[in-house]
């Protein structure tokens, strides 16, 4: 599955949410709720569903380091 990290990391608010999730400050449910009613909500929901919380954290760390 391809995750469009450009759409997820499009705003400072979203970057902060991904950063908090990657470092373990927020849970998967809190991470998902921070993207509610945004254009990236479907992508985040699919990411958590297919990879799980642990896998999504790993991918979030990689996306932030490569940004």
C-alpha positions as CSV (number, residue, x, y, z in Angstrom):
1,X,0.0,0.0,0.0
2,X,1.2,3.5,-0.9
3,X,0.8,6.1,1.8
4,X,0.7,9.7,0.6
5,X,2.8,11.4,3.3
6,X,2.8,14.7,1.4
7,X,-1.0,15.0,2.0
8,X,-0.6,13.9,5.6
9,X,2.3,16.3,6.4
10,X,0.8,19.2,4.5
11,X,0.3,21.5,7.5
12,X,2.2,22.4,10.7
13,X,-0.7,21.0,12.8
14,X,-0.5,17.7,11.0
15,X,3.3,17.5,11.3
16,X,3.0,18.1,15.0
17,X,0.3,15.3,15.3
18,X,2.5,12.9,13.3
19,X,5.6,13.8,15.4
20,X,3.7,13.2,18.7
21,X,2.5,9.9,17.4
22,X,5.9,8.8,16.2
23,X,7.6,9.5,19.5
24,X,4.8,7.7,21.4
25,X,3.2,10.7,23.0
26,X,-0.2,9.9,21.6
27,X,-2.1,6.7,21.0
28,X,-3.3,5.4,17.7
29,X,-6.9,6.5,18.5
30,X,-5.7,10.0,19.4
31,X,-3.6,10.1,16.2
32,X,-6.6,9.1,14.1
33,X,-8.9,11.7,15.9
34,X,-6.4,14.5,15.2
35,X,-7.1,13.9,11.4
36,X,-10.9,13.7,11.7
37,X,-12.7,15.7,9.0
38,X,-9.5,16.4,7.0
39,X,-8.4,15.3,3.6
40,X,-5.8,12.9,5.1
41,X,-8.2,11.1,7.4
42,X,-8.8,8.2,5.0
43,X,-5.1,7.7,4.5
44,X,-4.4,7.7,8.2
45,X,-7.3,5.3,8.8
46,X,-6.0,2.9,6.1
47,X,-2.5,3.2,7.5
48,X,-3.5,2.2,11.0
49,X,-5.8,-0.6,9.7
50,X,-3.2,-2.2,7.5
51,X,0.0,-1.7,9.5
52,X,-1.3,-1.5,13.1
53,X,-0.1,1.1,15.6
54,X,3.5,-0.2,15.8
55,X,4.0,-0.4,12.1
56,X,2.4,3.0,11.6
57,X,4.8,4.5,14.2
58,X,7.8,3.1,12.3
59,X,6.6,4.6,9.0
60,X,5.8,7.9,10.6
61,X,9.4,8.1,12.0
62,X,10.8,7.3,8.6
63,X,8.5,9.9,6.9
64,X,9.6,12.6,9.3
65,X,13.3,11.8,9.0
66,X,13.1,12.0,5.2
67,X,11.0,15.2,5.1
